[in-house]
Amino acid sequence: MSERVGYARCSPDKQDLTAQHENLLGLDVPEDRTHLDSTSQASTPSPTSPTSSPSAAPPSAASLNATRTQPHRRPPAGSDVLPYVYRVTKYDPADRDEHGSYTGAEPAISDHGPIEAAYLQAVTAFAEDTGVDCLAIREPQIAPSFVDFGAEPAIEGHGLTGLFPSDLAGFHDGARVPLAMGLALVRVMLRDNGAWCRLEVEGRFSVHVGWDQYLYIGSSEPCARASARTRALGLFPERLAASPYDAAYDEPGEQRPADDDFWARVRWLVAVGKAAILEEAYVDNATRWYRLSDGPLDEVRARLTPRARLTVWPDLSTDIPALLADLPDEDLVEFVWEDEDGRITSTVADETQFAELAAQISGARAAAVLPVSVDERHPLFTAVLPDSDGVLRARWRTEPTPSDRDWALLKTLRRGQVVTGAVSSIASFGGTFVDIGGFTAMIDIAELSWRPFDHPSDVVSVGQEITAEVLDVDTVRERVSLSLRAVQDDPWPQVAQRIGQVVTGPVTKIMPFGVCVRVEDREDGFQGLVHTRELDESPGDVIEVGDALTVKIIDVDLARRRIALSHVRACTANTEGQLRV
């Protein structure tokens, strides 16, 4: 993997970078331009109408059943909503039918000339009215290699060549770029050049490029001057309640951050041989792959793109012939393979390309064939990188795995917390497993009851609803330990108050150093030890299991949960103080 390079940052001395991109933009539309000349003879397009509900972004591989674009989540309560939103288009509102569909002659693609330059000048005017000179890239994506991104003919690669390095360093969620670079990105999107993103300044400004040359500009200011300037350029600014390309957050739940707990779990799974490969989605529709055992994990972390989506996978298969034999007759699949140099590569292909790819990976060290459908992919777990301050600001999210759902539950649990669940099974080794909201926790045999028992089934049964206390939460191994006895009253202090009492109970066990006697009249009653020195007779010759024996409680060790009894002292005690059980 190549090293990341620094990305452009807005600063007072950014004039050189700004000038560089002004040359790329060609902002040379005359100041008094008041109309647009339609030079295209293309058929009438069907731009997005005001009443339509466009997707959150131009077509990605997901919209073409060919990618794994993930859903967004709802913004937090109190998030900023821009009060002034304008739809800026070259389409005259008068040229619409009763359904809001455009009926004019303007083409739905960019003219790469004066109209496009007018769009860019309109963005500049709104930015100046709002007082912003740099923008943040949000949810960037590039077109997958096997589909055309929009209405214009596909170009080689994507339109970011010359704007960013070949590894797209600097084109990531949260990257701040000067306004001139933002305008260059708007131009790429207007041309359907295989890249898309939202450009925003939180709470102040936004630029969203939609289908068919629709531009949505949001501001915290009314921008009257910019609106007038846009009309003077021959474009049509219309007030809207909101941009239809605002990020939509309909998925419930919380996104797992790639924080220290995440990396601790990765490290543990690598150590036990369960995890081996890390997939980094640094923009939508583009990934990099890392072998986790290649050097320290911190070195892998240092090479990741800010706010990237991460997916942890088990190891690739070395049985290449078996993988190739199981290829579907037809469908899109993702090939992932590791070459002899240890480089991991992936590509998406259909049945027409299987033979070529099969020949390519036949000599690989290892490989995997993954379905492109999210529901059919089964990684170990996922996360999104937080910012350097630990805050997760990326708005996109991964598709949750079972482990991710377990994480969401585990992070709500604390030691001492009381939970309710159903006993799901009792293991042969004595552990009792309890379903607490979809996660299986365990009660060790010693934590089932204060009182003695022979088997866990004497205390609980499968299907029984129980209430227990959380003893420990291990987010690395994803284990939760519970205690059933912790929510019950501890009877041992009451037993300690009986020191000095004389009782009669059955002998439950005979040992070389003494006998055990139950001192409570119940099947799960506590037992104490009568040491041989506290017996009148030899236990093997005189006393048998089941015999009633009168004893005196001489000591209760609360720390070790032990009761010491004496038959000798009971025999010499005042019979009026005896209690028979």
C-alpha positions in Angstrom: 0.0 0.0 0.0 1.3 3.5 -0.8 1.7 5.9 2.0 -0.9 8.7 2.5 0.1 12.2 1.6 -1.1 15.4 3.1 -4.3 16.8 1.9 -5.1 20.4 1.0 -6.0 22.6 3.9 -7.5 26.1 3.9 -5.2 28.7 5.3 -4.4 32.4 4.9 -1.6 31.6 2.4 -3.6 29.4 0.0 -3.4 31.9 -2.9 -1.1 29.7 -5.0 -3.5 26.7 -4.8 -6.5 29.0 -5.5 -4.8 30.5 -8.6 -3.9 27.0 -9.8 -7.5 25.9 -9.8 -8.9 29.1 -11.2 -6.9 28.3 -14.3 -8.7 24.9 -14.4 -12.1 26.4 -14.0 -12.0 29.0 -16.8 -14.3 31.5 -15.0 -14.6 33.9 -17.9 -18.3 34.5 -18.3 -19.0 38.2 -19.0 -20.4 40.1 -16.0 -23.4 41.3 -18.0 -24.4 37.9 -19.4 -28.2 37.8 -19.0 -29.3 34.8 -21.1 -28.2 31.3 -22.1 -27.7 30.1 -25.7 -28.8 26.5 -26.2 -26.2 25.1 -28.5 -27.1 21.4 -28.1 -29.6 19.6 -30.4 -30.0 16.7 -27.9 -33.5 15.4 -27.2 -35.5 16.8 -24.4 -34.2 15.7 -21.0 -36.2 14.9 -17.9 -34.5 16.7 -15.0 -35.4 16.1 -11.4 -38.6 17.8 -10.7 -39.4 19.8 -7.5 -41.8 17.1 -6.4 -39.6 14.2 -7.0 -37.5 12.4 -4.3 -34.0 11.9 -5.7 -31.6 9.6 -3.9 -29.0 11.0 -1.5 -26.4 10.9 -4.3 -26.0 10.4 -8.0 -26.0 6.7 -9.1 -23.6 4.6 -7.2 -23.0 0.9 -7.6 -25.8 0.2 -5.2 -28.4 1.9 -7.3 -27.3 -0.3 -10.3 -27.4 -3.5 -8.2 -23.6 -3.5 -8.5 -22.2 -2.1 -5.3 -22.3 -2.0 -1.6 -23.2 1.6 -0.8 -24.3 1.7 2.8 -27.3 3.5 4.3 -27.0 6.7 6.3 -28.3 7.4 9.8 -30.4 10.1 11.3 -28.5 13.3 12.4 -28.3 13.9 16.1 -31.0 16.0 17.8 -30.3 19.7 17.4 -28.2 19.3 14.2 -28.1 22.5 12.0 -30.6 22.9 9.2 -29.8 25.7 6.8 -32.6 28.3 6.6 -31.9 29.4 3.0 -31.8 26.7 0.3 -31.8 27.5 -3.5 -32.1 25.3 -6.4 -30.0 26.7 -9.2 -30.7 25.5 -12.7 -30.4 26.4 -16.3 -34.0 25.2 -16.7 -36.6 27.9 -17.0 -39.4 27.2 -14.4 -41.9 28.3 -17.1 -41.0 25.3 -19.2 -42.6 22.7 -16.9 -45.8 20.7 -17.3 -48.5 20.3 -14.6 -46.5 17.5 -13.0 -43.4 19.7 -12.7 -41.4 17.9 -15.4 -39.2 20.0 -17.6 -40.4 20.4 -21.2 -37.8 22.8 -22.5 -34.9 22.2 -24.8 -31.9 22.6 -22.4 -29.7 19.4 -22.5 -29.2 17.4 -19.3 -25.5 17.4 -19.7 -22.9 20.0 -19.3 -21.8 22.2 -22.1 -18.3 22.3 -20.7 -18.4 26.0 -21.5 -20.3 29.2 -20.6 -23.3 27.5 -18.9 -21.0 25.4 -16.8 -18.9 28.5 -15.9 -22.2 30.3 -14.9 -23.0 27.5 -12.5 -19.5 27.9 -10.9 -19.8 31.7 -10.7 -23.2 31.2 -9.0 -21.6 29.0 -6.3 -18.9 31.6 -5.9 -21.4 34.3 -5.4 -23.3 32.4 -2.7 -20.1 31.5 -0.9 -19.0 35.1 -0.9 -22.4 36.2 0.5 -22.1 33.6 3.2 -18.5 34.5 4.0 -16.9 31.1 3.4 -13.7 30.5 1.5 -13.2 26.8 2.1 -15.4 23.7 2.1 -15.5 20.3 3.6 -15.8 17.2 1.4 -18.6 14.9 2.7 -19.4 11.3 1.7 -17.2 11.2 -1.4 -17.7 8.5 -3.9 -16.3 7.5 -7.3 -17.9 5.5 -10.0 -17.1 1.8 -10.1 -15.0 0.8 -13.1 -17.8 -1.3 -14.6 -20.6 1.3 -14.8 -21.0 4.8 -16.3 -21.6 7.3 -13.6 -24.1 9.5 -15.4 -25.5 10.8 -18.6 -22.2 11.9 -20.2 -19.9 9.4 -21.8 -17.6 7.7 -19.4 -14.0 9.0 -19.1 -10.9 7.0 -18.3 -10.8 6.6 -14.5 -12.5 9.6 -13.0 -12.5 13.3 -13.2 -10.2 13.8 -10.2 -7.0 13.3 -12.1 -4.9 16.5 -11.7 -6.9 17.5 -8.6 -5.8 14.8 -6.3 -2.9 12.2 -6.3 -3.5 8.9 -8.0 -4.4 7.3 -4.6 -7.0 10.0 -4.0 -5.2 11.2 -0.9 -7.1 14.3 0.3 -10.4 13.2 -1.3 -12.0 11.9 1.8 -14.8 12.6 4.2 -14.1 15.7 6.3 -11.2 16.9 4.1 -11.2 20.7 3.9 -10.4 22.3 0.5 -10.2 25.9 -0.7 -13.2 27.3 -2.5 -11.4 27.0 -5.8 -10.9 23.3 -5.3 -14.5 23.0 -4.3 -15.5 24.6 -7.6 -13.3 22.2 -9.5 -15.2 19.3 -7.8 -18.5 20.9 -8.7 -17.4 21.0 -12.3 -16.4 17.3 -12.1 -19.9 16.5 -10.8 -21.7 18.7 -13.4 -19.9 16.7 -16.1 -20.8 13.3 -14.6 -17.0 12.6 -14.5 -17.2 9.6 -12.2 -16.9 11.4 -8.8 -19.4 12.9 -6.4 -19.5 14.4 -2.9 -21.3 16.9 -0.8 -19.5 20.2 -0.2 -20.5 21.8 3.1 -19.5 24.1 5.9 -21.4 22.8 9.0 -24.2 25.1 9.9 -23.3 27.7 7.3 -23.1 26.5 3.7 -23.7 23.6 1.4 -23.4 22.7 -2.3 -25.0 19.6 -3.6 -24.9 18.6 -7.3 -27.9 16.6 -8.4 -29.1 14.8 -11.5 -29.3 16.5 -14.9 -27.4 19.7 -14.0 -29.5 20.5 -10.9 -27.5 22.5 -8.2 -28.7 23.0 -4.6 -27.0 25.7 -2.6 -27.7 26.2 1.1 -26.7 29.1 3.3 -27.2 30.5 6.7 -27.7 33.9 5.1 -30.5 35.1 2.7 -27.9 35.8 -0.1 -30.0 38.3 -2.0 -26.9 39.6 -3.9 -25.9 36.1 -5.0 -29.5 35.4 -6.1 -29.5 38.5 -8.2 -26.1 37.6 -9.6 -27.3 34.1 -10.5 -30.2 35.5 -12.4 -27.9 37.9 -14.2 -25.9 34.9 -15.3 -28.9 33.4 -16.9 -29.6 30.8 -14.3 -32.7 30.3 -12.3 -32.4 30.3 -8.4 -35.6 29.0 -6.7 -36.1 28.9 -2.9 -36.7 25.4 -1.4 -37.3 24.1 2.1 -34.3 21.8 1.8 -31.9 20.2 -0.6 -33.2 16.8 -1.8 -29.6 15.7 -1.6 -29.3 16.4 2.1 -27.9 13.3 3.8 -30.7 11.0 4.8 -30.4 9.0 8.0 -33.1 6.4 8.2 -31.2 3.5 9.7 -31.7 2.9 13.4 -28.8 2.1 15.8 -25.4 3.5 16.4 -22.3 3.2 14.2 -19.4 1.4 15.7 -16.3 3.6 15.9 -12.9 2.2 15.1 -11.6 3.2 18.6 -9.2 1.6 20.9 -11.7 -1.0 21.9 -12.2 -1.9 18.2 -8.5 -2.3 17.7 -8.1 -4.3 20.9 -10.7 -6.8 19.5 -8.9 -6.9 16.1 -5.6 -7.6 17.9 -7.1 -10.4 19.9 -8.9 -12.0 16.9 -5.6 -11.9 14.9 -3.8 -13.5 17.9 -6.3 -16.4 18.0 -6.3 -16.9 14.2 -9.8 -15.7 13.5 -9.1 -12.4 11.8 -6.6 -11.8 9.0 -7.7 -9.2 6.5 -8.8 -5.6 6.8 -10.8 -3.9 4.1 -10.7 0.0 4.0 -13.3 1.8 2.1 -11.6 5.2 1.7 -14.4 6.6 -0.5 -17.6 5.0 -1.7 -17.0 2.3 -4.3 -13.2 2.1 -3.7 -11.4 -0.1 -1.2 -7.9 -1.1 -0.1 -7.0 -4.4 1.5 -4.4 -5.1 4.3 -3.1 -8.3 5.8 -3.3 -7.7 9.5 -0.4 -10.0 10.4 2.0 -8.0 8.3 3.9 -6.0 11.0 2.5 -4.2 14.0 -1.2 -3.3 13.9 -0.4 0.4 14.6 1.4 0.6 11.3 -1.8 -0.4 9.5 -3.8 2.1 11.5 -1.4 4.9 10.6 -1.9 4.2 6.8 -5.7 4.5 6.9 -7.6 7.3 5.3 -9.5 9.6 7.8 -13.1 8.6 8.4 -12.7 5.4 6.3 -15.1 2.5 6.7 -13.4 -0.6 7.9 -14.4 -4.3 7.5 -12.5 -7.1 9.3 -12.5 -10.5 7.5 -11.2 -14.0 8.2 -8.3 -15.2 6.1 -8.5 -15.8 2.4 -8.7 -19.4 1.1 -5.7 -21.2 -0.3 -7.9 -23.6 -2.2 -8.1 -21.6 -5.4 -9.5 -24.5 -7.6 -12.4 -25.0 -5.2 -13.2 -21.2 -5.3 -13.2 -21.2 -9.1 -15.3 -24.3 -9.2 -18.0 -22.6 -7.1 -18.4 -19.5 -9.3 -22.0 -18.8 -10.1 -23.3 -19.4 -13.6 -24.2 -15.7 -13.8 -24.0 -12.8 -11.4 -21.8 -10.1 -10.2 -19.2 -11.2 -7.7 -16.1 -9.6 -6.1 -12.8 -11.3 -6.5 -10.2 -10.7 -3.8 -6.8 -12.2 -4.1 -3.3 -12.0 -2.7 -0.4 -12.2 -5.2 3.0 -13.7 -4.7 4.3 -10.4 -3.4 1.6 -10.2 -0.7 -0.4 -7.5 -2.4 -4.1 -7.9 -2.0 -6.4 -6.7 -4.8 -10.1 -6.8 -5.5 -12.3 -6.3 -8.5 -16.0 -6.8 -9.3 -16.8 -8.9 -12.4 -19.6 -10.8 -14.1 -19.8 -14.1 -15.8 -18.3 -12.7 -19.0 -15.1 -11.9 -17.2 -14.8 -15.0 -14.9 -12.5 -16.9 -17.3 -10.0 -14.0 -17.5 -10.0 -13.4 -13.8 -9.7 -17.1 -13.1 -6.5 -17.2 -15.1 -5.3 -14.1 -13.3 -5.8 -15.5 -9.8 -4.8 -19.1 -10.5 -1.3 -18.4 -9.3 -2.3 -16.4 -6.3 -1.4 -17.3 -2.8 -5.0 -17.1 -1.6 -8.3 -15.7 -2.7 -11.9 -15.2 -1.9 -15.1 -14.7 -4.0 -17.5 -12.5 -2.3 -21.1 -11.6 -3.3 -21.8 -8.0 -4.0 -25.0 -8.1 -2.1 -24.6 -6.7 1.4 -27.0 -9.4 2.8 -24.8 -12.2 1.5 -21.5 -10.9 2.7 -20.4 -12.1 6.1 -17.4 -10.2 7.5 -16.4 -10.5 11.2 -17.3 -6.9 12.1 -17.1 -3.4 10.9 -16.4 0.2 12.0 -15.9 3.8 10.9 -12.8 5.7 11.8 -13.4 8.6 14.3 -11.5 11.8 14.1 -8.2 12.3 16.0 -10.2 13.6 19.0 -12.1 10.4 19.2 -15.4 11.9 17.9 -17.2 10.0 15.1 -18.2 12.7 12.7 -18.5 10.6 9.5 -22.2 10.4 8.6 -22.0 7.2 6.6 -22.2 3.8 8.3 -21.5 0.2 7.7 -24.0 -2.6 7.4 -24.0 -4.1 11.0 -22.8 -7.6 11.5 -23.8 -9.8 14.5 -20.6 -8.7 16.2 -21.5 -5.1 15.7 -25.0 -5.6 17.1 -23.3 -7.3 20.1 -21.0 -4.3 20.5 -24.0 -2.0 20.5 -25.5 -4.0 23.4 -22.3 -4.5 25.3 -21.6 -0.7 25.4 -24.8 -0.2 27.3 -23.9 -2.7 30.1 -22.0 -1.9 33.2 -20.7 -3.9 36.2 -23.4 -4.0 38.9 -26.2 -3.4 36.4 -29.3 -5.7 36.8 -30.5 -7.3 33.6 -33.4 -9.7 32.7 -33.1 -12.6 30.3 -34.1 -16.2 29.5 -32.0 -19.3 30.2 -31.0 -20.6 26.7 -28.9 -23.6 27.6 -27.0 -25.3 30.4 -23.5 -26.6 29.3 -22.1 -29.9 30.4 -19.3 -28.1 32.3 -22.0 -26.3 34.4 -22.1 -22.9 32.8 -25.6 -21.4 32.4 -26.2 -19.3 29.3 -28.7 -16.5 29.3 -30.1 -14.5 26.4 -30.2 -10.9 27.3 -31.7 -8.9 24.4 -30.1 -11.1 21.7 -26.7 -11.5 23.3 -25.7 -14.7 25.2 -24.2 -14.1 28.6 -23.0 -16.7 31.0 -23.5 -17.5 34.7 -20.6 -19.5 36.2 -21.7 -22.4 38.4 -20.5 -20.6 41.5 -22.7 -17.6 40.8 -26.0 -19.5 40.5 -26.9 -19.6 44.2 -25.6 -19.0 47.7 -26.9 -22.4 48.7 -25.4 -25.8 47.8 -26.8 -27.8 44.8 -25.7 -30.8 42.8 -26.4 -29.5 39.2 -27.4 -26.1 37.7 -30.8 -27.6 36.7 -31.5 -27.7 40.5 -31.5 -23.9 40.4 -32.7 -22.9 36.9 -34.3 -24.5 33.8 -34.0 -23.8 30.1 -36.6 -21.1 29.1 -36.9 -19.7 32.6 -36.9 -15.9 32.9 -34.3 -14.7 35.4 -32.9 -11.5 36.8 -29.2 -11.3 37.3 -26.4 -8.8 38.0 -23.6 -8.0 35.5 -20.3 -9.0 37.0 -18.0 -8.2 34.0 -18.2 -6.9 30.4 -15.3 -7.9 28.1 -15.7 -6.0 24.8 -12.5 -7.6 23.4 -13.7 -11.2 23.7 -17.4 -10.1 23.6 -18.2 -11.9 26.9 -20.6 -10.9 29.7 -20.5 -12.6 33.1 -23.6 -12.6 35.2 -24.5 -13.6 38.8 -27.8 -14.9 39.8 -27.0 -15.0 43.5 -25.9 -11.4 43.5 -29.6 -10.3 43.2 -30.6 -12.6 46.1 -30.2 -11.9 49.8 -27.0 -13.5 51.2 -28.1 -15.9 53.9 -24.6 -16.4 55.3 -24.8 -13.4 57.8 -27.8 -15.1 59.3 -25.9 -18.3 59.6 -23.2 -16.5 61.4 -25.7 -15.3 64.0 -26.3 -19.0 65.0 -22.8 -19.5 66.4 -23.3 -21.3 69.7 -26.5 -23.0 68.8 -26.9 -26.8 69.1 -28.7 -28.5 66.3 -29.4 -32.0 65.1 -29.1 -32.8 61.4 -28.3 -35.6 58.9 -24.8 -36.7 58.1 -24.3 -36.0 54.3 -20.7 -37.0 53.8 -18.0 -39.0 55.6 -14.4 -38.1 55.0 -11.0 -39.2 56.6 -10.8 -36.0 58.6 -14.4 -35.7 59.7 -18.1 -35.7 58.6 -20.4 -33.1 57.1 -23.7 -32.4 58.7 -26.6 -30.3 57.3 -27.7 -27.7 59.9 -30.8 -26.5 58.1 -34.1 -28.4 57.6 -34.2 -28.0 53.8 -32.7 -29.9 50.8 -30.4 -27.0 49.9 -29.5 -26.3 53.6 -26.0 -25.4 54.5 -23.6 -28.0 55.8 -20.8 -27.8 58.3 -17.8 -29.9 59.0 -17.3 -31.9 62.2 -13.6 -32.5 62.4 -12.5 -35.8 63.8 -11.2 -34.1 66.9 -14.7 -32.9 67.6 -16.3 -36.4 67.4 -16.8 -38.8 70.2 -16.4 -41.9 68.0 -14.4 -42.9 64.9 -16.5 -41.7 61.9 -15.9 -44.9 59.9 -16.9 -47.3 62.6 -19.9 -45.5 64.3 -21.4 -42.9 62.0 -23.0 -43.5 58.5 -24.5 -41.2 55.9 -28.0 -40.3 56.8 -27.5 -40.7 60.6 -28.8 -37.9 62.7 -26.0 -36.2 64.6 -26.3 -33.5 67.2 -23.7 -30.8 66.8 -22.9 -27.3 68.1 -22.1 -24.4 65.6 -18.7 -23.2 66.9 -17.6 -21.0 64.0 -18.8 -19.5 60.7 -16.1 -18.2 58.3 -17.9 -15.7 56.0 -14.9 -15.1 53.8 -14.4 -18.8 52.9 -18.1 -19.8 53.4 -17.3 -22.5 55.9 -19.2 -23.7 59.0 -17.3 -25.5 61.8 -19.3 -27.9 64.0 -18.6 -29.9 67.2 -20.3 -33.1 68.3 -18.2 -33.2 71.5 -19.3 -29.7 72.7 -22.9 -30.4 71.7 -23.0 -33.4 74.0 -21.8 -31.4 77.0 -24.1 -28.4 76.3 -27.3 -27.7 78.2 -30.1 -29.8 76.6 -32.6 -26.9 77.2 -30.7 -24.9 74.5 -30.9 -27.6 71.8 -32.8 -26.9 68.6 -33.9 -29.9 66.7 -34.2 -29.6 62.9 
